[in-house]
């Protein structure tokens, strides 16, 4: 499996992403050809080797004729659709812009169609995003992992006035993504960089085990006094073919409510989108027996699920942390049995072999309709798959 790892020690921006892709070996000419087909006014990508705090890196400058256009999302997507870049590159570029548009609409209280792209609707930002989409597609990696992202500190001035770092759209885009604290008085992560990371990254965390093949460095515009303002891209191979993603673990300890309340809370959590809910018997203060309530969920469900935990239990606090989850490839599968069709999941093992697990609800419904034992339906479904 080929993995790309973004080391965002100094944050991430569109030009840094583009620079690190070119520095890692992506053909700048191929990216320029795609940019040319967008119909932007005299837009040229210029690569230059620079030094940041003593380290070399590639800096990409987008040179173009002056303009003052504030584009809408549909204008940008029409531009992408009319270009000559590949279908996969178009799809990725539009996903990044859509993610950005959703964040802008949220912070400005409008619809995605009415959003005016100011800084990110300019030629250089369009070139950064579309160019990064082309470059990421040309990398041909199986998985993209990224470090926690620092946003920087202080204030910046944007089209809507003076705002704190991270800018409102950047903060919205980074919801559910691990953030690294930084005291550097600078905008390290831009909305463009946050949109790219939020769209393309499969997992956030430390550098995964791999055999390193290529390392690229993309330079940011500013020269920081504290550290090198560069984005590092590490590309390598791993023998681990399991699929993985990032989930969040929410936990709290309970010792003063009944099992009925915990059971009710668990049902509500499952209905609200939790991936899994379970309890563990524990020993608490003053030798009181208690239970630990654990919830697994996606980052987008954290706020909703924590609200349920606080409302339905007596807890005063919920612990949370991101976790990497390795999982087998799986797909829906149906087997025909003497009792009827049984739905289930087909897991693909590392050696290519498969394993079938009947779905409980499908088996329960058949057992009830046919007046047969649930275990018999399970056994018949597994036998039907083996045969």
Beta strands, then each sheet from edge to edge (+ up, - down):
strand 1: 2-7
strand 2: 44-52
strand 3: 55-63
strand 4: 71-72
strand 5: 116-117
strand 6: 143-146
strand 7: 149-150
strand 8: 155-158
strand 9: 161-164
strand 10: 179-180
strand 11: 203-204
strand 12: 211-219
strand 13: 230-237
strand 14: 243-254
strand 15: 276-283
strand 16: 289-297
strand 17: 319-327
strand 18: 329-337
strand 19: 340-348
strand 20: 354-358
sheet 1: 11+ 6+ 1+ 13- 12+
sheet 2: 2+ 3-
sheet 3: 4+ 5-
sheet 4: 7+ 10+
sheet 5: 8+ 9-
sheet 6: 15+ 16- 14+ 17-
sheet 7: 18+ 19- 20+
end
